[in-house]
Amino acid sequence: MLRATLTFVRRGEDLVAATSLAVLDSPDEDFLARHVARLREVTAAEDALLSRFQHGSAIPKLLDDLRGADEKQFVDISAGLATRLHDSKSTKPGPGVLAIIISGADDKDPDVTSILKLDAIPELVDTLSKPGR
């Protein structure tokens, strides 16, 4: 895991976007890495439903910009993406964490941009129900 921001989102409440990179310990990194791997597995399936951005959307460029961003740029772009999700008329997120993650094998060449919305209750229950957690 190279870098991530974590923003708490809740329908009907003001968004407080991340102001710095997340400080992740090994279990946190493992948790997010497992979710990214699961996301990649699901989207790689032959019967996966995939969508595309509308022509002219700024989001693909923002996602690409994240890969080469320094810390301040990464936090700023992440905050902008979190604000777009929060303010969307069609997406009103339930309580949880919006994780924006850049990962890859090499710090100089990150190869995966992932945006995960982790629901608060199911994720907590799953984490607490595992032995040794």
Steps between C-alpha positions, in 0.01 A plus 500: 500500500656826398261766622139551596254750634206400717191719520203424720173545314145501628179592324358832618816613678762748387802339340829535681754398238843361587762770548801266495600155387370219717746355748456127449649222707551150365147371583347810339705451185406132492130584540507750212719278282252212539216728393692629199586141400134400535391797290751409228386137510134593459563749219722254313225237487364421156145591604596822684283802441733784412418863439678784331524868576292735289681667212670813629503388864791637704514194724733281285761779494468549877552128556806507275630813676481318835765254381766769455388736774713615788347479850319836490365443148385150596310633803348785297386274214364245749303774680353611167394145413346453847308826461368392159374172645348669803326770294375269226125505460496135394738365766422567863748291695400320817741518793846371427848581382598616154850366435696638208805283449800488270682168511745304297824310504723806473480839674626670185243331276169448682270302278162480672263779601213374714204678652316296758193592701513274805169475684540563870289227659571197274873573490516534878305179550721312252818626667385425854366156414840369380701304757801688627370843398 
